[in-house]
Amino acid sequence: MSDGLDERYYDVVGFIPGSGSHMGDQLGQGLDNQVIMVSAYYDGLGVGPDGTLYPGANDNASGVAMMLELARVLKEAPYQPQKTVVFAAWAGGERSKGLSVRNMMDAKIGFQSLAIEVVIELSGVGAGDGTGIALDQKSSFRLIQLFQEAAGRLGVETTTRGRGPHYGMPVEAGFGGRSALSAYLSWDGSDRLAHTPGDRVEAIEPETLEQVGQTTMLVLTVLSREVDY
């Protein structure tokens, strides 16, 4: 609800089923029951009341594009994930809403019994005036460590004091029964063009996308196959 009006949001969800049903724990529950979620909000400011266009290329078309590319690469990889990997494009990010993971899963038939282990959120990953990946301080400490280790192996810089596209803005935390480990990724300084007419595709930096994408893919491979990390 907002200003007394009902708001309807549409989420787009796809998944790669886990192959780990044979690797169950002592309770007989397979790894494919565990979910690693990669998410990105797809809504933007659009056109303002005065007719000004806010393209939203980095915030957050870049996050959605990276999520789709990660899905493609993981699907075509020679080693399939043991855990189920869910890819979710969701609405509400530009309304300062948090992702309702549990509500999203409950709305999809057959997903109600799956356990959400990790959520990775991508926003503003294609440009910025910083020099590395910004890991928001709201991220779970263990996931920050994993991303730092992966980035270090690839020669990519990271910071936990960076500026994402919503830097300095009040953003509601994830809700709807969310208890999973979470990682919030952006490129440092991606707030520079966020919510401005200058957030155009010409501002996107391919090298930045590559660095964030390769780092995230390395972490995603570990998360989707390992029990302990």
Buried (B, 14 or more C-beta within 10 A) or exposed (E): EEEEEEEEBEBEBEBBEBBBEEBEEEEEBBBBBBBBBBBBBBBBBEEEEEEEEBBBBBBBBBBBBBBBBBBEBBEEBEEBBBBBBBBBBBBBBBEEBBBBBBBBBEEBEEBEEBEBBBBBBBBBBBBBEBBBBBBBEEBBEEBBEBBBBBBEEEEBBBBBEBBBBBBEEEBEEBEEEBEBBBBBBBBBBBBBBBBBEBBBEEBBBEEBBEBBBBBBBBBBBBBBBEEEB
